[in-house]
Amino acid sequence: MPFIPNTNLKKLYNHSSLTNTDNGVCFSMKNRLSPVSLEQIHHVALDGQPIPGDRVTISFSSGAEYPANQINPDNPVDFPLASLLTFHLSVDPLDEGKHDLELVLECQPFGRLELEVSDSLKGFAPVPGEIPRDRINDYSEAIIHSRQEFIRSQTGSSPNTSRSILSTPAGHRAISNISRAPSRSRWGSPAPC
């Protein structure tokens, strides 16, 4: 079986995804390694306390949802590359601050994967001066608009300023002149392509 270094395993976890929900706590992982088949969730622990399998549900961004205790080698779940996997834990809400998570998963073709990470649970109120983010979809029109408003409020200028400069004749000439300038290496000869 292929070996995955622990530093690469930690890249699966979406930091700052730890969140209190109406039904408990959730956190997410994104498959940044390779398509795998999730064959079993052996262990989930929060702050050293094991969470029973019947209190753990996983869901994918596609909407598919599975109880953790029903995932087994005879009933595996595909975890495609670049997909988001959210763990929903039916536990009491957590206090703000740092929390430790432990996961032990059986995935083919890698075998047993053990992941230990720490994450901080933040309150729902935005911190003044912090760039707006959306934990679910950080590229939605609404959150992009919120970030643009944030930039306007912090700087007094519009984030579209560069577009308006480029739309002027002087802006086009400047960009045109830059693109025609020969590229040179530090020794004065043209840089290789």
KADAPE-V151971 format. One record per residue. N is the residue number from 1. PSI is psi in whole degrees, 0 to 359 (999 if undefined). D_LAST is the distance of its C-alpha to the last C-alpha in Angstrom with 2 decimals. Layout:
n=[N:N]
psi=[PSI:PSI]
d_last=[D_LAST:D_LAST]
This chain:
n=[1:2:3:4:5:6:7:8:9:10:11:12:13:14:15:16:17:18:19:20:21:22:23:24:25:26:27:28:29:30:31:32:33:34:35:36:37:38:39:40:41:42:43:44:45:46:47:48:49:50:51:52:53:54:55:56:57:58:59:60:61:62:63:64:65:66:67:68:69:70:71:72:73:74:75:76:77:78:79:80:81:82:83:84:85:86:87:88:89:90:91:92:93:94:95:96:97:98:99:100:101:102:103:104:105:106:107:108:109:110:111:112:113:114:115:116:117:118:119:120:121:122:123:124:125:126:127:128:129:130:131:132:133:134:135:136:137:138:139:140:141:142:143:144:145:146:147:148:149:150:151:152:153:154:155:156:157:158:159:160:161:162:163:164:165:166:167:168:169:170:171:172:173:174:175:176:177:178:179:180:181:182:183:184:185:186:187:188:189:190:191:192:193]
psi=[142:144:136:119:149:325:325:323:321:339:344:325:134:102:146:15:348:122:141:141:179:334:8:238:146:159:165:161:150:132:104:11:296:151:135:166:117:112:340:146:101:322:133:127:146:119:41:355:116:140:122:146:331:356:12:128:143:149:150:161:340:346:346:137:139:135:135:324:356:359:123:173:332:345:62:167:131:137:83:158:138:8:156:130:122:131:126:120:124:83:171:150:151:155:156:151:190:138:148:136:141:134:137:116:151:117:135:132:11:342:215:125:126:124:127:123:160:142:157:132:124:157:170:339:131:146:131:135:1:137:130:137:156:116:333:308:96:4:16:156:320:315:327:317:319:320:322:318:321:314:316:315:328:326:341:3:162:141:351:11:318:325:319:327:316:338:354:154:321:321:318:320:318:314:319:316:322:316:337:347:133:143:133:145:177:349:6:349:156:139:144:154:999]
d_last=[39.98:36.50:36.62:35.11:34.91:36.97:34.04:32.43:35.85:36.23:33.12:35.24:37.63:37.04:38.06:40.40:41.52:44.98:47.40:51.12:52.16:55.51:55.99:54.66:51.19:47.80:44.31:41.23:38.54:35.30:34.10:30.61:30.87:31.93:34.58:37.96:41.61:43.70:46.92:48.84:48.94:50.94:51.08:50.33:51.61:51.51:52.45:53.85:56.06:55.48:55.39:57.37:55.45:57.74:56.53:52.81:51.16:47.52:45.88:42.55:40.77:41.94:45.49:46.65:48.94:50.48:53.11:51.69:54.83:54.44:51.02:51.64:50.44:52.61:51.26:47.55:45.20:41.58:39.10:35.91:32.43:31.80:35.51:37.71:40.92:43.61:46.56:49.78:52.43:56.03:56.92:58.23:55.80:54.05:54.43:51.48:49.61:47.89:48.66:47.81:46.89:47.16:46.12:46.67:45.33:45.43:42.30:41.39:39.43:39.31:43.03:44.52:42.25:43.72:42.25:43.67:42.33:43.77:43.38:45.07:47.15:47.05:49.61:49.17:49.39:46.05:45.54:45.55:42.14:40.33:37.64:39.27:38.24:39.56:39.90:40.22:37.57:35.40:33.70:36.90:37.54:40.42:38.59:35.65:38.34:40.00:36.85:36.41:40.07:39.60:36.82:39.14:42.06:40.23:38.30:40.28:37.25:35.90:32.74:31.88:31.64:27.88:28.47:31.28:29.32:26.54:29.33:30.63:29.67:28.74:26.44:24.64:24.33:22.90:20.22:19.58:19.29:16.88:14.52:14.81:14.34:11.51:9.40:10.71:10.87:14.51:15.37:14.85:12.19:9.03:6.50:3.78:0.00]
